[in-house]
Amino acid sequence: MFKYKFHQLFNPLLKALHNLNGSGTLSEIEEEVARIMNLSDAELTDMHRANRTKFSYRLAWARTYLKWRGLLENSARGVWSLTVEGSKTPFVDERKVLEMARASKGATSVAVEGKGEEVEEVEEEESEIDWQDELLEFLQSIPPDRFERLCQRMLRELGFINVQVTGRSGDGGIDGKGVLRLGGVLAFPVVFQCKRYKGSVPPSLVRDFRGSMIGRADKGLLFTTGTFSRDANKEAQREGAPPIDLVDGIEFANILRRLELGIKVHTVEKITVDKSWFGSI
């Protein structure tokens, strides 16, 4: 069971980004934090909801708080990095970060398990956690063929060509195929599988998919609305075996947002008065 609270992840998260030379994707950061904290498979697969682990959920809160603190920033492509201040900050006082967030955002009081005292947990204004969970829960409810077509559309938007959904019974678990063309010269056949999955995908599913793709494509893509276990990730990149790229639910949601497929980002207009301008008339 994952016992750590989100504020206990502040410093492992900072250390992970320092170890990654200042920036990393979500998967790289999660892997490095897990290594630093020596987390077990049981801790990493303890589910918060059907599509997100407690580790992933609380680490997302930790990223949000350190962003409010001015130590982290993130790009539209889902890469998180240290700010100038963050690169000079190897360690933070957890309580001070909580207090600064409370002062700047407004707060509701919650108890810290095992400490018998109160801290303040800030309500997010625009929660990356909430919209991702809402999206993934919805995707788990749609028919399988619609999810396959969504994966097809995503690959087309990402630059794949000749993307087809096969989805035939007896096709060994392959739901579609396409071609990745590099520089207009090199072309790589790719097959993909789409899993509307609740919970953590086991390594056996990755092995079965690889068995189906051998002789058909150079690479495989496995999409899921859930997560991948640590062993599934290891199996996907097993030495001597055809490589398989894994796209879990959180990464899937972020790609949809980046491509603006079914995701709308609303920007709030802020108007300020420049009093100095009137003095120039």
One Martini backbone bead per residue (centre of mass of N, CA, C, O) as a GRO file, in nm:
protein
  281
    1MET     BB    1   0.097   0.035   0.021
    2PHE     BB    2   0.053   0.379  -0.023
    3LYS     BB    3   0.173   0.607   0.243
    4TYR     BB    4   0.229   0.868   0.100
    5LYS     BB    5   0.222   1.196   0.092
    6PHE     BB    6   0.249   1.458  -0.116
    7HIS     BB    7   0.459   1.625   0.065
    8GLN     BB    8   0.668   1.374   0.071
    9LEU     BB    9   0.745   1.435  -0.253
   10PHE     BB   10   0.902   1.694  -0.292
   11ASN     BB   11   1.209   1.600  -0.262
   12PRO     BB   12   1.215   1.360  -0.459
   13LEU     BB   13   1.134   1.538  -0.701
   14LEU     BB   14   1.371   1.731  -0.697
   15LYS     BB   15   1.593   1.515  -0.717
   16ALA     BB   16   1.503   1.392  -0.985
   17LEU     BB   17   1.547   1.651  -1.159
   18HIS     BB   18   1.844   1.677  -1.096
   19ASN     BB   19   1.922   1.393  -1.209
   20LEU     BB   20   1.782   1.489  -1.503
   21ASN     BB   21   1.898   1.780  -1.564
   22GLY     BB   22   1.600   1.953  -1.509
   23SER     BB   23   1.433   1.729  -1.684
   24GLY     BB   24   1.104   1.564  -1.767
   25THR     BB   25   0.902   1.326  -1.801
   26LEU     BB   26   0.668   1.163  -1.636
   27SER     BB   27   0.798   0.882  -1.656
   28GLU     BB   28   1.084   0.966  -1.567
   29ILE     BB   29   1.005   1.083  -1.293
   30GLU     BB   30   0.866   0.838  -1.169
   31GLU     BB   31   1.107   0.646  -1.190
   32GLU     BB   32   1.304   0.817  -1.015
   33VAL     BB   33   1.136   0.837  -0.757
   34ALA     BB   34   1.110   0.532  -0.713
   35ARG     BB   35   1.415   0.489  -0.682
   36ILE     BB   36   1.472   0.683  -0.445
   37MET     BB   37   1.232   0.537  -0.259
   38ASN     BB   38   1.216   0.232  -0.300
   39LEU     BB   39   0.971   0.115  -0.447
   40SER     BB   40   0.731  -0.106  -0.469
   41ASP     BB   41   0.504  -0.272  -0.652
   42ALA     BB   42   0.272  -0.231  -0.451
   43GLU     BB   43   0.301   0.081  -0.438
   44LEU     BB   44   0.280   0.137  -0.756
   45THR     BB   45  -0.021  -0.033  -0.776
   46ASP     BB   46  -0.179   0.144  -0.598
   47MET     BB   47  -0.505   0.245  -0.618
   48HIS     BB   48  -0.710   0.525  -0.652
   49ARG     BB   49  -0.815   0.452  -0.931
   50ALA     BB   50  -0.880   0.289  -1.224
   51ASN     BB   51  -0.652   0.511  -1.377
   52ARG     BB   52  -0.484   0.557  -1.095
   53THR     BB   53  -0.235   0.594  -0.892
   54LYS     BB   54  -0.129   0.711  -0.595
   55PHE     BB   55   0.145   0.799  -0.690
   56SER     BB   56   0.054   0.971  -0.933
   57TYR     BB   57  -0.146   1.156  -0.782
   58ARG     BB   58   0.055   1.275  -0.563
   59LEU     BB   59   0.269   1.375  -0.765
   60ALA     BB   60   0.087   1.582  -0.901
   61TRP     BB   61   0.055   1.757  -0.648
   62ALA     BB   62   0.354   1.813  -0.608
   63ARG     BB   63   0.396   1.965  -0.871
   64THR     BB   64   0.190   2.190  -0.816
   65TYR     BB   65   0.324   2.310  -0.561
   66LEU     BB   66   0.608   2.367  -0.691
   67LYS     BB   67   0.491   2.559  -0.896
   68TRP     BB   68   0.375   2.767  -0.698
   69ARG     BB   69   0.670   2.807  -0.569
   70GLY     BB   70   0.872   2.830  -0.840
   71LEU     BB   71   1.036   2.541  -0.917
   72LEU     BB   72   0.830   2.472  -1.148
   73GLU     BB   73   0.769   2.366  -1.494
   74ASN     BB   74   0.553   2.345  -1.793
   75SER     BB   75   0.479   2.215  -2.093
   76ALA     BB   76   0.272   2.133  -2.361
   77ARG     BB   77   0.443   1.842  -2.380
   78GLY     BB   78   0.489   1.737  -2.067
   79VAL     BB   79   0.737   1.892  -1.957
   80TRP     BB   80   0.940   1.899  -1.673
   81SER     BB   81   1.098   2.175  -1.486
   82LEU     BB   82   1.336   2.369  -1.368
   83THR     BB   83   1.390   2.649  -1.241
   84VAL     BB   84   1.611   2.868  -1.142
   85GLU     BB   85   1.536   2.824  -0.846
   86GLY     BB   86   1.521   2.511  -0.855
   87SER     BB   87   1.829   2.468  -0.932
   88LYS     BB   88   1.897   2.601  -0.627
   89THR     BB   89   1.694   2.365  -0.499
   90PRO     BB   90   1.739   2.066  -0.313
   91PHE     BB   91   1.549   2.177  -0.066
   92VAL     BB   92   1.247   2.155   0.136
   93ASP     BB   93   0.996   2.281   0.334
   94GLU     BB   94   0.697   2.150   0.351
   95ARG     BB   95   0.537   2.360   0.524
   96LYS     BB   96   0.617   2.615   0.364
   97VAL     BB   97   0.483   2.534   0.101
   98LEU     BB   98   0.198   2.512   0.215
   99GLU     BB   99   0.178   2.806   0.322
  100MET     BB  100   0.226   2.951   0.049
  101ALA     BB  101  -0.016   2.827  -0.096
  102ARG     BB  102  -0.231   2.926   0.097
  103ALA     BB  103  -0.175   3.234   0.068
  104SER     BB  104  -0.217   3.239  -0.263
  105LYS     BB  105  -0.505   3.040  -0.289
  106GLY     BB  106  -0.631   2.916  -0.067
  107ALA     BB  107  -0.805   2.706   0.193
  108THR     BB  108  -0.821   2.373   0.330
  109SER     BB  109  -0.861   2.159   0.598
  110VAL     BB  110  -0.624   1.895   0.683
  111ALA     BB  111  -0.511   1.588   0.779
  112VAL     BB  112  -0.219   1.430   0.891
  113GLU     BB  113  -0.116   1.130   0.882
  114GLY     BB  114   0.031   1.055   1.199
  115LYS     BB  115   0.047   1.370   1.340
  116GLY     BB  116  -0.197   1.530   1.472
  117GLU     BB  117  -0.226   1.762   1.250
  118GLU     BB  118  -0.254   2.063   1.074
  119VAL     BB  119  -0.306   2.139   0.736
  120GLU     BB  120  -0.287   2.285   0.410
  121GLU     BB  121  -0.504   2.237   0.131
  122VAL     BB  122  -0.509   2.329  -0.187
  123GLU     BB  123  -0.718   2.441  -0.421
  124GLU     BB  124  -0.754   2.394  -0.737
  125GLU     BB  125  -0.819   2.574  -1.019
  126GLU     BB  126  -0.663   2.379  -1.242
  127SER     BB  127  -0.694   2.042  -1.273
  128GLU     BB  128  -0.511   1.790  -1.407
  129ILE     BB  129  -0.647   1.559  -1.255
  130ASP     BB  130  -0.952   1.593  -1.315
  131TRP     BB  131  -0.955   1.586  -1.630
  132GLN     BB  132  -0.818   1.313  -1.662
  133ASP     BB  133  -1.020   1.141  -1.504
  134GLU     BB  134  -1.268   1.214  -1.670
  135LEU     BB  135  -1.163   1.112  -1.942
  136LEU     BB  136  -1.088   0.811  -1.865
  137GLU     BB  137  -1.368   0.728  -1.766
  138PHE     BB  138  -1.501   0.776  -2.039
  139LEU     BB  139  -1.322   0.589  -2.220
  140GLN     BB  140  -1.409   0.326  -2.061
  141SER     BB  141  -1.725   0.357  -2.177
  142ILE     BB  142  -1.659   0.310  -2.456
  143PRO     BB  143  -1.642   0.157  -2.731
  144PRO     BB  144  -1.389  -0.018  -2.871
  145ASP     BB  145  -1.409   0.102  -3.167
  146ARG     BB  146  -1.384   0.400  -3.076
  147PHE     BB  147  -1.105   0.379  -2.947
  148GLU     BB  148  -0.961   0.289  -3.203
  149ARG     BB  149  -1.027   0.548  -3.368
  150LEU     BB  150  -0.880   0.738  -3.178
  151CYS     BB  151  -0.599   0.616  -3.220
  152GLN     BB  152  -0.594   0.667  -3.521
  153ARG     BB  153  -0.617   0.976  -3.509
  154MET     BB  154  -0.369   1.026  -3.340
  155LEU     BB  155  -0.160   0.910  -3.538
  156ARG     BB  156  -0.221   1.100  -3.769
  157GLU     BB  157  -0.153   1.364  -3.608
  158LEU     BB  158   0.155   1.246  -3.558
  159GLY     BB  159   0.232   1.132  -3.878
  160PHE     BB  160   0.096   0.896  -3.967
  161ILE     BB  161   0.047   0.642  -4.216
  162ASN     BB  162  -0.175   0.416  -4.312
  163VAL     BB  163  -0.408   0.403  -4.100
  164GLN     BB  164  -0.544   0.102  -3.954
  165VAL     BB  165  -0.831  -0.075  -3.861
  166THR     BB  166  -0.892  -0.402  -3.772
  167GLY     BB  167  -1.015  -0.579  -3.524
  168ARG     BB  168  -0.994  -0.880  -3.564
  169SER     BB  169  -1.063  -1.182  -3.515
  170GLY     BB  170  -0.760  -1.357  -3.494
  171ASP     BB  171  -0.525  -1.108  -3.479
  172GLY     BB  172  -0.363  -1.124  -3.199
  173GLY     BB  173  -0.444  -0.821  -3.078
  174ILE     BB  174  -0.454  -0.651  -3.332
  175ASP     BB  175  -0.600  -0.324  -3.412
  176GLY     BB  176  -0.351  -0.199  -3.586
  177LYS     BB  177  -0.196   0.003  -3.855
  178GLY     BB  178   0.119   0.159  -3.971
  179VAL     BB  179   0.328   0.446  -4.075
  180LEU     BB  180   0.656   0.562  -4.012
  181ARG     BB  181   0.791   0.867  -4.132
  182LEU     BB  182   1.130   0.971  -4.200
  183GLY     BB  183   1.215   1.239  -4.387
  184GLY     BB  184   1.072   1.097  -4.644
  185VAL     BB  185   1.231   0.797  -4.638
  186LEU     BB  186   1.177   0.646  -4.383
  187ALA     BB  187   1.003   0.331  -4.303
  188PHE     BB  188   0.775   0.211  -4.033
  189PRO     BB  189   0.619  -0.046  -3.924
  190VAL     BB  190   0.309  -0.038  -3.726
  191VAL     BB  191   0.157  -0.170  -3.437
  192PHE     BB  192  -0.163  -0.180  -3.252
  193GLN     BB  193  -0.304  -0.151  -2.916
  194CYS     BB  194  -0.631  -0.133  -2.744
  195LYS     BB  195  -0.686  -0.051  -2.386
  196ARG     BB  196  -0.961  -0.058  -2.180
  197TYR     BB  197  -0.822  -0.005  -1.867
  198LYS     BB  198  -0.835  -0.125  -1.533
  199GLY     BB  199  -0.552  -0.051  -1.408
  200SER     BB  200  -0.284  -0.281  -1.435
  201VAL     BB  201  -0.074  -0.383  -1.672
  202PRO     BB  202   0.059  -0.674  -1.755
  203PRO     BB  203   0.321  -0.854  -1.896
  204SER     BB  204   0.151  -1.065  -2.054
  205LEU     BB  205   0.027  -0.864  -2.257
  206VAL     BB  206   0.294  -0.780  -2.387
  207ARG     BB  207   0.382  -1.062  -2.483
  208ASP     BB  208   0.137  -1.121  -2.662
  209PHE     BB  209   0.175  -0.880  -2.853
  210ARG     BB  210   0.457  -0.958  -2.954
  211GLY     BB  211   0.374  -1.229  -3.078
  212SER     BB  212   0.186  -1.085  -3.297
  213MET     BB  213   0.411  -0.880  -3.434
  214ILE     BB  214   0.593  -1.080  -3.535
  215GLY     BB  215   0.657  -1.017  -3.881
  216ARG     BB  216   0.482  -0.727  -3.917
  217ALA     BB  217   0.677  -0.535  -3.738
  218ASP     BB  218   0.909  -0.312  -3.587
  219LYS     BB  219   0.672  -0.193  -3.408
  220GLY     BB  220   0.499  -0.122  -3.096
  221LEU     BB  221   0.169  -0.017  -2.971
  222LEU     BB  222   0.040   0.054  -2.633
  223PHE     BB  223  -0.280   0.129  -2.528
  224THR     BB  224  -0.412   0.295  -2.225
  225THR     BB  225  -0.628   0.394  -1.950
  226GLY     BB  226  -0.423   0.302  -1.760
  227THR     BB  227  -0.158   0.110  -1.643
  228PHE     BB  228   0.185   0.012  -1.582
  229SER     BB  229   0.380  -0.205  -1.480
  230ARG     BB  230   0.700  -0.259  -1.413
  231ASP     BB  231   0.714  -0.531  -1.573
  232ALA     BB  232   0.590  -0.419  -1.833
  233ASN     BB  233   0.817  -0.217  -1.893
  234LYS     BB  234   1.044  -0.427  -1.909
  235GLU     BB  235   0.918  -0.604  -2.133
  236ALA     BB  236   0.907  -0.381  -2.359
  237GLN     BB  237   1.253  -0.356  -2.318
  238ARG     BB  238   1.365  -0.619  -2.385
  239GLU     BB  239   1.640  -0.774  -2.453
  240GLY     BB  240   1.611  -0.902  -2.789
  241ALA     BB  241   1.337  -0.762  -2.831
  242PRO     BB  242   1.084  -0.623  -2.961
  243PRO     BB  243   0.978  -0.313  -2.938
  244ILE     BB  244   0.757  -0.140  -2.697
  245ASP     BB  245   0.529   0.115  -2.674
  246LEU     BB  246   0.398   0.294  -2.395
  247VAL     BB  247   0.056   0.421  -2.330
  248ASP     BB  248  -0.085   0.572  -2.091
  249GLY     BB  249  -0.343   0.751  -1.968
  250ILE     BB  250  -0.192   1.018  -1.909
  251GLU     BB  251  -0.047   1.039  -2.182
  252PHE     BB  252  -0.299   1.024  -2.356
  253ALA     BB  253  -0.429   1.283  -2.247
  254ASN     BB  254  -0.192   1.478  -2.322
  255ILE     BB  255  -0.205   1.432  -2.626
  256LEU     BB  256  -0.493   1.531  -2.668
  257ARG     BB  257  -0.435   1.814  -2.568
  258ARG     BB  258  -0.208   1.890  -2.769
  259LEU     BB  259  -0.411   1.820  -3.024
  260GLU     BB  260  -0.710   1.896  -2.963
  261LEU     BB  261  -0.878   1.619  -2.882
  262GLY     BB  262  -1.157   1.684  -2.701
  263ILE     BB  263  -0.992   1.944  -2.598
  264LYS     BB  264  -1.051   2.237  -2.395
  265VAL     BB  265  -0.887   2.548  -2.348
  266HIS     BB  266  -0.947   2.797  -2.108
  267THR     BB  267  -0.903   3.143  -2.120
  268VAL     BB  268  -0.850   3.398  -1.893
  269GLU     BB  269  -0.918   3.724  -1.888
  270LYS     BB  270  -0.689   3.994  -1.808
  271ILE     BB  271  -0.735   4.319  -1.661
  272THR     BB  272  -0.531   4.614  -1.671
  273VAL     BB  273  -0.405   4.915  -1.534
  274ASP     BB  274  -0.206   5.171  -1.698
  275LYS     BB  275  -0.122   5.458  -1.544
  276SER     BB  276   0.132   5.558  -1.704
  277TRP     BB  277  -0.003   5.609  -1.978
  278PHE     BB  278  -0.168   5.871  -1.895
  279GLY     BB  279   0.100   6.044  -1.851
  280SER     BB  280   0.165   6.056  -2.182
  281ILE     BB  281  -0.070   6.264  -2.287
   0.00000   0.00000   0.00000
